[in-house]
Amino acid sequence: MAYFSRVVGTGSGFPERVMTNAEFEEILDTSDEWIRTRTGIETRRIADRLKGETTLSHSEKAARAAMESAGITGDDIDCIIIGTVTPDSVMPTTANQLQARLGAHRAFSFDLQAACSGFVYGLSIADAFIRQGQVKTALVIGAETLSSIMNWRDRGTCVLFGDGAGAVILQRTEDPAHSVIATRIHSDGRHG
């Protein structure tokens, strides 16, 4: 029997604060026009750790929205993968902490550190687990709190990044229509 995976729910979670390009004009030698013409970015979300806005909190918001969209509970989840380079802690992983918060006690969970490609890698791995019949329902999240680690004086990078999370619920299906067609991941460390 051939299995496929399909997206049955999506969600997002992000901090309250919106940081504009004008705010960067106050701390850097830059302008709204310079940022927009080179990146297309006008605003980004920035976490406030004092308000409890963390990679885990963004992930939880995104996960709960995706679960509601899919009409599932934590009991339905078999696997949780979070792609992040800004976990709240190394141990336990953000995915493991999220598993507890969601009541997904049957699920195995892990963080995946693959920088900008983390979500795509996570989607590819979850799709493989589903196609192999090991998992029926997977939660995949891309989440970052990059504001906590970036150099706020480097105009070439700090204007690019914000904080937040996006989530999908993948479920097993035997119908290839409307399923993940294929994934292909690749790395080339020479360009690091």
N, C-alpha and C positions, 0 to 999 in steps of 0.2 A: 504494500500500500504506500502511495506517495503522499507526503504531507507538504503543505505550504504554509506560509505565515501571512497574515493580513493585519493591517492596522485597523483596530476597532475603537480606539479612543485616543484623544490627544489632550494635552493641557499645558499650561505655563504658570510660572510663579516668578515674581520679581519684587525688588524693593520698592518702597514708596517714592524715594527721592529721584527726581529727574534732573540730571546735570546737562546744561546747555553748553554749546560751543562758546557762548559769550562768557561763561564762567572760566573757561580756559584762557580767554584773552586777558583775564586779570592776573593769572599766575604764570603764563608762558608768552614767549614771543611768537604769537600765532593770531589767527583771525577766524571768524566763522566761515568766511569765504574760502580761506586756505584749507580748512578741514573739510568742508562740504565738497569742494571741487576735487579733492584727492581721494575722499573716502565715501562720500554720499551720506555721511553721518551728521545728524543735526542734534540729537540728544542720546543719552544713554542713562541706564538706571545704576545707581550707586548705593550699596548696602550701608546700613548704619548698625554696626555690631552692638552698640549700646541699646538698640531697640530689638536685639535678638535676630537681626537679619543676617543669615549665614547660608552657606552652601546647602546645609541640611534643611533650613526653613524654606528656601526657594524650591528645593527638590520635593519637599512634602506638599507644598501648594500645587506644584505641577502634577505630582503623582495623584493627588486627590481629585484634581480636575479631570485628569485622564481616566481615572477609575469611574468617576461619575459619568463621563461621556460614554464609556464602554458598558456601564451598568454592572460593574463587578465590585466585589469586596476584597479585602486583604486575603481572605481564605482561598480566593480563586487564583492567586498569583503563585507561580512556581519558581520564578527567577527574577531577580532585580539586578540590573547593571547600571551603574552611574559612571559616565565619562566625566572626569574632572581632574584638573591639576591643582585645584584649591580645596582639598578636603578640609573639614573642620578639625579632623584628627587623623593620624595614620592608623591608629588602632583604638577603638574599633573603627572600621571603615564607615564612610558616610552611608553607603548602601546598607550596611548591617544595622546602623542606627535607624535608618528609614524603615527597614523591615520591621523592627520592633514597634515603631510609631504607627505603622499601617496595620499591625496585627496580622502580618503575612508570615506566620510562624512556620509554614511548610516550605517557604521559598528559600533557595540558596541565594546569596547576595555577594556582590563584590564591586569594588571601584576599579576603574580602568583608566590608566593615565596615558593618553595619546594626544595631548594638547588639543588643537583645533579639530582634529579628526575623531576625538573621543566618542561623540554620539554616533558617527557613522560606523566606527569599529564596533561599538556596542550593539548597534542594529544588526550588523553582519553576524556577530557571535550569537545573538538571540535567534536570528533567523536559522542559523545552523543547528542550534539546539532543537528548535521546533521541527525542522526538516528531518532530523535524526530520530524524532519521536521521544526525546528525553524531556521535553517541556511542552505543556499545552498553552500556558499563558505567561507572557514575559512583560515586565515593565522595564523600559529603557529610557534613561534620562541623560541629558547633557546639562551640566550645571557648573557654574563658575561664580566665584566672588573674587575676580581678578583685581578689583580695587584695593584689596588687602595686600597685594604683592607687587603691584606695578610701580615704576619709577615715575612719580608725578611731575618730574622736571624734564622728562624725555618726550618732547612734542611729537616725535616720530612714532611713539607707541602708545602713550597714555591716552591719546584722543580716540584710539581705536576700540578700547575695551570697556565693557560694562559688566553688570552682575545680573544673574537670573538663571532660570532653568526652563527647559522644554522637555516634555515627556510623551511617550507613546505606549499604548498597550498593544502588543502583538498577540494574536491567537492563532492556534492551529486550525487549518482547514484542509479539506481534501479537494476543494475546488480551486484550480489555479487562476480563475478569473478574479481580478481585483486583489491579487496577492503580490507580495514582494517578488518581482521577476528574478532579480539576481543582485548580488552585491559583489564588488571587486575592490579590495583594499590593497594599498601599495605604500611603500616607504622608500625614501632615498636619503640616507643619512649624510650623503656628501653635501647636501644643501642646508644643513642644520644651522 
